[in-house]
Amino acid sequence: MKQQDFSNHARFVKGFHGLTFLLLLAILVLAIINLVHVMGEPFWVVSGMLPLLTAIVLILIAFYARAFALKAQDRAIRAEENLRHFILTGKPLPAALKMGQIIAIRFAPDEELVQLAALAAKDNMAPVDIKKTIVNWRADHNRA
């Protein structure tokens, strides 16, 4: 497996981030075209609005399914990093850390975690700056 670092740690899943988005967009555009095409015909509300409403519902389902999964993942990351910090220091993570900062800190090895967490909280570092500060990247190969 390729060595993970700041330059290649982001995950892009072509089937989800690319294909699914494009298909949802195509369904929405086609539903709008259909609505315009059937407007004024008998039962146009049903034959025109049903595909549009279906497209909107599919987009909402895709958005919320992703948002709910990310929220659960964020909670797991917070708990994991809080435990790791507690094991190393006997104290929880600094309360000033925001979720994005905690997510960025998870890539730091144990040797850098405590100092980086304190610095991130004190200086209110942006997640990208936290990731750039990490010297020895701790790869995350267990994500989906």
Secondary structure, DSSP 8 states (H G I E B T S, - for coil): -----GGG-----IIIIIIIHHHHHHHHHHHHHHHHHHTTSTTHHHHHHHHHHHHHHHHHHHHHHHHHHHHHHHHHHHHHHHHHHHHHHSS---TT--HHHHHHHTTS-HHHHHHHHHHHHHHT--HHHHHHH-SS--------
